[in-house]
Amino acid sequence: MTTAMLQATELSVGYPGRVVGSGLSLTLRAGEVLALLGPNGCGKTTLLKTLLGLLPALGGAVQLQGKPLAQWPLAERARELAYVPQGQASTFGFTALEMVLMGRTAHQGLIARPTAHDRELAHGALQRLGMVHLADRSVHRISGGERQLVLIARALAQQPRAVLLDEPTASLDFGNQGLVMRAIRTLAAEGLAVLFTTHDPNQALRCADRALLLREGRVLAEGAVQEVIEAEGLRALYSAGVLQLRDAAGGPPVFLPDFGGRGG
C-alpha cells in the first residue's frame, strides 16, 4: 500500500486550556480525496490547522511522509502542504496572476521578486483550472467561484504534495460549487493528496474517495465514502432528520435535510 502522505494518530487538537478534539486518527494518501464532515463547532478547522502545523498538537502525532511534522523545517513543510482557507475577499486589488504568484513565496521567500520560472508556474496553475483568461483581471472583478479557483491555483503554484481545503464551496452558488468540486478531482488525478471539509454529504459522495465524520471532537465513522455517507450515519452526525432519495438511473443516492415540507 502507498505510504501515507499525511497521517494523524490519536491526535488531540485545540488551544491552551481548551481541548477541541481528541483520539483523532486519519490517513491521507497521494491521489485520493478525503472529505471531512461534521456540525459547526465540531473541530474541523482546528483539526486542519493542526495537520498543517499552524496549531501545535495537544497530544498524539502528525506525520508527513512518515516523518513527524515537527521535524520538518517550516520552509520545507510549506512546500509540501498547501492550505486553501474558507473563501476570503482580498482587501487589495490584486490580479488573479498576482494572487497565484503568492504561492511561490514558499520557494522564494516573502520579499523576493517573482522569477520568469515563477510566472510560468503561476500561469500553468491557472491554465490547469481553466482560469488563465482571468490572469490580468482584479480578484474584485471575478465571481466567488472564480476567486476560489484562484486560491486553489495559488496552492498549485506552491507545488505541494497535499492540499487541505476548508469548506471550499461555502457561500458559492450552485454552478460555482460544481467548478470547485471538479477542480478538487483534477488535483487528485494529478497525484496530489486532497482533504476538504464540507457540510454537503452529496459533495462528499460524488467527489471524495473516503469520508470521515467528526462530531463533538470525536471520529464518528471513517472509511470508503459509499459506506460512510449513508442516512443513519448522517442522522447521528447532525442529530437531524435525513431524507435519502434514490437515483432512478442507478447512480449514488441524494441526501436532503428532512424539514417536513411537501413530499417529506
N, C-alpha and C positions, 0 to 999 in steps of 0.2 A: 504494500500500500504506500502511496506517495507520502513523504514526510510532511507533517503539518507545517503550513506557513506560519500560522498563529495558533497558539494553544493556551487555554486557561485551565488551571487545575485547582479546585476547591478555593476559588478566589473570593475574597471579601472586599467590597468596594464601599466607598463613602468618603466622609470628611472627618477631621479631628473631632472626636466626641460623638460622632453620628455614623452608625453603620447603615448603609442603604440596602446592601445585598450581601449574601454570604453563601458559601457552598456552591459557587457558580463554576461550572466546567463546560468548556466548548472547544471544538476543533474546527479550524478553517484551512482548507487545502487549496492549492493552486487550481484555477479553472472551475471552481464551484462558487455558488451563491448561497449564502446563509441568511435567512430572514429572521429577525428578532421582533417578536410581537409581545405586547403587554399593555395594560391600562396606564393612563397617565400617572406619573409618580412611582412607577414600579422599579425604576432604576436603570432603564435602557441607556439613557445618555451618560449616566455615571459609569456604567459598565464600558461603554465605548471609549470614554476618556481614559479609563484605567487601562484598557487594552492598548491604547495609543501611548501610554506613559505620560499623559497630560496630568493625571492624578496618580499619586502613589497607591499601590495596593495596600489594604489594611491587613491582608493575610493571603495565604495561598501563593500561587505563582503564575506568571505570564511568560511564555517563551515565544521567541521569534526565530523561526527556522531552527528550532531545537536548542537555542541559546537563551538564557534568562534575559528578559528585556532590559533589566537594569544594567547588564554588562555591555549593552550596545552604546557606543558614543552617540550623543544626541544627533550629530550630523549624519551618521550612518543610519540611525533609526529613521530620521526624516526622509531619507532616500528610499527606504523600504516600505514605509507606511504612509498612505495619504488619507486625509480626513476631509470629507465634504460635510460641513455643518448644515443645520437647517437653513432654508432659504434666507438670505440676508441681502439687504439693499446696500449698495456702496454709497458712502457719503460723497465720494469724488466721482467725476465723470470719466472714469477710465474707459478706454475702448475694450472690446472683447479680447483683442490680442494682448493688450497691456495686462489685463486681468489674468490671462492664461500664463503670460510670462512670469508672473509672480510665483508660479510653481517651480521655476528654475532656481529660486533662492536656496533650495535645499542642496543645490550643487555649487552655486556660485557665491553665496553669501548675500546679505541684505543690501549692501551698498555697491556691489559690483554691477557694472553696466552689462546688459544682455549682449551676448556674442551673436554672430551670424548663425552659429550652431543652435543656440537657444531659440532664436527666432524660427529657425527651420523646424525644431521640435514643437514649438507652440503652434505654428501653422498646421503641422501634421496632426496635432491633437484635435484642433478644431475641425480639420478635414475628416478625421475618423468618425466624428459625431455629426457630420453634415452641417457644420456651422461656419465654415470658412468664409462664406459670403458676408458674415456679420463681423469679420475681423476688425474693421475700422469704425464700427458703429459703437456709440456710447452705450454702456450697460444700462443707462437710464432710458434708452430708446428701444429696448427689446422686451419681449414678453417674459413673464415669470418663468415659464418653462424653458425658454431660450437662455435666460440668465442662469438657471440651474444647470443646464448643459454646459455653459461656460465654466461653471465651478467644477464640473466633472472633468472638462478638458484641462483645467488648471491642475487637477490631480494627476491626469495622464501625463502632462508635461513634466511632472515630477519624476516620471519613470519608476513608479513604485512596484512592489511585488503584490501588495494588498491594498485595497481601498475600502474604507469604512464610511458609510453614508448615514447620516442621522435624519430620518424622515424626509427623504429627498423629494417626495411629491406633496409635502404639506402645503396647503393653500393654492395648489395648482388646479387649473380646470381639467376637465376630462381628457381633452386631446393632449395637453401638455404632460399629463401623467403618463400617457402611453409613450411619448417621446423619451421620457426619463427611464421608464422600465425597459424599453428597447436598448437604451444606452448601457444599462446595467448588464444585460445579456451580452452585449458586444464586448464589455470588459472581460467577462468570464470566458468568452470564446477566444479571446486573445491570451488566455492563460493566467489572468490575474485572479487572486482570491478576493471575493467580494462579500462584505457583510453590510446589510442595510436594515434599519428599523422602519416599521410601518404599523399603522393601525388598521390596514386593509388586508384581511385574510385572502381576498381574491388576488391581490397583487402577489402575495407570497406564493400562493398556489400555482400561479402561472409563470412566475419569474424565478423563484428560488428552487434549489435542489434539496435543501434541508431547511428545517424551521426549528426555532427554539422559542418556547412560550415562557414568559417571565411574569410572575405575579408576587407582589409584596417582597421583592428581593430574592425570590427563590425560583429555581427552574421547575416549572410545572410539567413540561414534556419537551423532548428533543429527539429528532430523527428525520427520516425521509419526509418531505413535505406532504406527500399524499397520505401518510399515516398520521401526521401530527395535526394537520389542518382539517379537522372534522367537527361536526356540530357539537358533540358532547364536550370535547376539549375546549371549544370556544365559549360555550356556556359557562364552564368552570373558570375560564380565564377572565371573563368580563363580568361574571355574575349577572348575566342578562339573557333574555330570550334570543334565540338564533333561528332564522329560517334557512333551510337548505333547499335550493332549487336544483333540479336535475336538468342537464342539457340533453334535449331530445336527440341530438346528433351523437351522443356518447362522449362528449368532452367532459372536462372537470366540472364539478358542481359549482354553484354560485351561492355565497352566504350573505344574508342580509340581517340587520337587527330586526327583531320582532317587536314592532311598536303598536301592534293591534289595529293597524289600518285596514283598508279594503284588501281583501284577499289574504289577510293574515290568518 
